[in-house]
Amino acid sequence: MEKTRVLHVVREAEGGMKKHLLSLLNGLDKDKYQLAVGCSFDKKTMDDLIKDGVSVYSVNICDGINFKKDFAALKELRAIIDDFKPHIIHFHGAKASLVGRLASLGYNLKIVVTVHNFPNYNNMNKVKKYFYLTINKRLNKKTDAVIAVSYALKKAVADEENMPPDKVRVVYNCIDVPQIIKEPLKLREKYGIASDTLIIGCVARLIPSKGVQDLIEALNILKGKVKAFVFIAGDGPYKEHLKDMVRDLKLDNVEFLGFIEDIFNFFKQYRYLCIAVSQRRLWHIGC
């Protein structure tokens, strides 16, 4: 019986979106599915995927709008589709789904999109917002299924893009449980933090929509009232701006750790309060 050929496409990415995609590629039944990925991952990741039986195509989908690069990526994707001949093409993230669905026009394919982040329409000017919304609404009509990684994301996409809610399915990101059973990082000891100081952790890609700036502003309000130390794990284009905020507010209780490979050990701190920051809301997910 012929295997179902599935092509996954993602922009240049690290962190959660990359891990999510790798878990799919590694976990899907290779006896039922012939898998390929269009990406710009590092060489080691690509080599590991090839060893695992995944066809790897190099395609550079940049973040943000760059018409020259986007047109080049569109042509690369059409060449990949012609070569791999997928039955299903699965796009991850807003940029990959925008360029990728345009590249898929004219092909008889089943199209799936996974939404990993909130739409950023509120931070766009009117012309850019109209451009994005108009194209996405038209492409949504040619999309067979949309997956959101949370119910909040499902509502945001359905509301912003006038998409029927029953077309959006919520599928949470998976967790590899064996990774959790490890010794925790000892940040309290390493940074000499007193036992009566509350450790607060934030894990996020450092972009405005994650709301890490709100956490920093909250620390400034609580200065002198609450003994707390904040560790921020993650990287992104907003990192230097956030560091500038910390410096300008003269906060000495914030440490940027950068990208952490083993994030589960970061979670397992003493008396640790983990905060997920998204869309200008703070969600307490564990103490």
NORHU-V762265 format. One record per backbone hydrogen bond with DSSP energy under -0.5 kcal/mol. CO is the residue of the C=O (numbers start at 1). NH is the residue of the N-H. E is the energy in kcal/mol with one decimal. If there is no record, write none. Layout:
co=CO nh=NH e=E
co=CO nh=NH e=E
This chain:
co=3 nh=5 e=-0.6
co=4 nh=6 e=-0.6
co=4 nh=34 e=-2.2
co=5 nh=87 e=-2.5
co=5 nh=88 e=-2.1
co=6 nh=8 e=-0.5
co=6 nh=36 e=-2.0
co=7 nh=90 e=-3.2
co=8 nh=38 e=-3.1
co=9 nh=92 e=-2.4
co=14 nh=17 e=-0.6
co=15 nh=19 e=-2.4
co=16 nh=20 e=-2.7
co=17 nh=21 e=-2.1
co=18 nh=22 e=-2.6
co=19 nh=23 e=-2.2
co=20 nh=24 e=-1.6
co=21 nh=25 e=-2.6
co=22 nh=26 e=-2.4
co=23 nh=27 e=-1.5
co=24 nh=28 e=-2.1
co=28 nh=30 e=-0.6
co=29 nh=32 e=-1.2
co=29 nh=33 e=-2.3
co=32 nh=4 e=-2.3
co=33 nh=35 e=-0.7
co=34 nh=6 e=-2.5
co=35 nh=55 e=-2.5
co=36 nh=8 e=-2.7
co=37 nh=39 e=-0.6
co=37 nh=57 e=-3.0
co=38 nh=10 e=-2.1
co=39 nh=59 e=-2.6
co=42 nh=46 e=-2.2
co=43 nh=47 e=-2.9
co=44 nh=48 e=-2.5
co=45 nh=49 e=-2.0
co=46 nh=50 e=-2.2
co=47 nh=51 e=-2.2
co=48 nh=52 e=-1.2
co=49 nh=54 e=-2.5
co=50 nh=53 e=-1.7
co=55 nh=37 e=-2.3
co=57 nh=39 e=-2.3
co=57 nh=59 e=-0.6
co=59 nh=61 e=-0.9
co=60 nh=62 e=-0.7
co=61 nh=12 e=-2.1
co=64 nh=66 e=-0.5
co=66 nh=70 e=-3.5
co=67 nh=71 e=-2.3
co=68 nh=72 e=-1.8
co=69 nh=73 e=-2.6
co=70 nh=74 e=-2.3
co=71 nh=75 e=-2.1
co=72 nh=76 e=-2.2
co=73 nh=77 e=-2.5
co=74 nh=78 e=-2.0
co=75 nh=79 e=-1.8
co=76 nh=80 e=-2.0
co=77 nh=81 e=-2.6
co=78 nh=82 e=-2.2
co=79 nh=83 e=-1.7
co=80 nh=84 e=-3.1
co=81 nh=85 e=-2.3
co=87 nh=110 e=-2.1
co=88 nh=7 e=-2.6
co=89 nh=91 e=-0.6
co=89 nh=112 e=-2.5
co=90 nh=9 e=-2.5
co=91 nh=93 e=-0.5
co=91 nh=114 e=-2.9
co=92 nh=11 e=-0.7
co=93 nh=97 e=-2.0
co=94 nh=98 e=-1.9
co=95 nh=99 e=-2.4
co=96 nh=100 e=-2.6
co=97 nh=101 e=-1.7
co=98 nh=102 e=-1.5
co=99 nh=103 e=-2.0
co=100 nh=104 e=-1.3
co=102 nh=105 e=-0.9
co=104 nh=107 e=-2.1
co=107 nh=109 e=-1.4
co=109 nh=111 e=-0.5
co=110 nh=89 e=-2.6
co=111 nh=144 e=-1.4
co=111 nh=145 e=-1.5
co=112 nh=91 e=-2.9
co=113 nh=115 e=-0.5
co=113 nh=147 e=-3.5
co=114 nh=93 e=-2.5
co=114 nh=116 e=-0.6
co=115 nh=149 e=-1.3
co=120 nh=123 e=-1.3
co=121 nh=124 e=-1.8
co=125 nh=129 e=-2.7
co=126 nh=130 e=-2.3
co=127 nh=131 e=-2.3
co=128 nh=132 e=-2.7
co=129 nh=133 e=-2.8
co=130 nh=134 e=-2.5
co=131 nh=135 e=-2.0
co=132 nh=136 e=-2.8
co=133 nh=137 e=-2.7
co=134 nh=138 e=-1.6
co=135 nh=139 e=-2.7
co=136 nh=140 e=-2.6
co=137 nh=141 e=-0.8
co=138 nh=142 e=-0.5
co=139 nh=142 e=-1.2
co=140 nh=143 e=-1.4
co=145 nh=113 e=-2.0
co=146 nh=169 e=-3.0
co=147 nh=115 e=-3.7
co=148 nh=171 e=-2.4
co=150 nh=154 e=-1.9
co=151 nh=155 e=-2.2
co=152 nh=156 e=-2.1
co=153 nh=157 e=-2.7
co=154 nh=158 e=-2.5
co=155 nh=159 e=-2.6
co=156 nh=160 e=-2.7
co=157 nh=161 e=-2.4
co=158 nh=163 e=-1.0
co=159 nh=162 e=-0.5
co=164 nh=167 e=-2.3
co=165 nh=168 e=-1.5
co=167 nh=146 e=-1.7
co=167 nh=169 e=-0.6
co=169 nh=148 e=-2.9
co=169 nh=171 e=-0.6
co=175 nh=177 e=-1.2
co=176 nh=179 e=-1.4
co=177 nh=180 e=-2.1
co=177 nh=181 e=-0.6
co=178 nh=181 e=-0.8
co=180 nh=182 e=-2.1
co=185 nh=187 e=-0.7
co=186 nh=190 e=-2.4
co=187 nh=191 e=-2.4
co=188 nh=193 e=-2.5
co=189 nh=192 e=-0.8
co=194 nh=197 e=-1.7
co=198 nh=200 e=-0.5
co=198 nh=229 e=-2.6
co=199 nh=273 e=-1.9
co=200 nh=231 e=-2.7
co=201 nh=275 e=-2.5
co=202 nh=204 e=-0.5
co=202 nh=233 e=-3.2
co=205 nh=207 e=-1.8
co=206 nh=238 e=-2.8
co=207 nh=210 e=-1.7
co=208 nh=211 e=-1.7
co=209 nh=279 e=-2.6
co=211 nh=214 e=-1.2
co=211 nh=215 e=-1.1
co=212 nh=216 e=-1.9
co=213 nh=217 e=-2.2
co=214 nh=218 e=-2.3
co=215 nh=219 e=-2.0
co=216 nh=220 e=-1.7
co=217 nh=221 e=-1.7
co=218 nh=222 e=-2.1
co=220 nh=223 e=-0.8
co=222 nh=225 e=-2.6
co=222 nh=226 e=-1.8
co=226 nh=228 e=-1.0
co=227 nh=198 e=-2.6
co=229 nh=200 e=-3.0
co=230 nh=255 e=-2.4
co=231 nh=202 e=-2.3
co=231 nh=233 e=-0.6
co=232 nh=257 e=-2.6
co=232 nh=258 e=-0.7
co=233 nh=204 e=-2.0
co=235 nh=206 e=-2.0
co=236 nh=239 e=-1.6
co=238 nh=242 e=-2.1
co=239 nh=243 e=-2.4
co=240 nh=244 e=-2.2
co=241 nh=245 e=-2.0
co=242 nh=246 e=-2.2
co=243 nh=247 e=-2.3
co=244 nh=248 e=-2.9
co=245 nh=249 e=-2.3
co=246 nh=251 e=-2.3
co=247 nh=250 e=-1.1
co=250 nh=252 e=-0.5
co=253 nh=230 e=-3.1
co=255 nh=232 e=-2.7
co=255 nh=257 e=-0.6
co=258 nh=234 e=-2.1
co=259 nh=261 e=-0.5
co=261 nh=263 e=-1.1
co=262 nh=265 e=-0.7
co=262 nh=266 e=-0.8
co=263 nh=267 e=-1.4
co=264 nh=268 e=-1.1
co=265 nh=185 e=-1.4
co=267 nh=269 e=-1.9
co=269 nh=272 e=-1.2
co=271 nh=199 e=-0.6
co=272 nh=274 e=-0.6
co=273 nh=201 e=-2.4
co=274 nh=285 e=-1.8
co=274 nh=286 e=-0.6
co=275 nh=203 e=-0.8
co=275 nh=277 e=-0.5
co=276 nh=278 e=-0.5
co=276 nh=283 e=-2.2
co=278 nh=281 e=-1.3
co=281 nh=278 e=-1.9
co=281 nh=283 e=-0.5
co=282 nh=284 e=-0.6
co=283 nh=276 e=-2.1
co=283 nh=285 e=-0.6
co=286 nh=274 e=-1.6
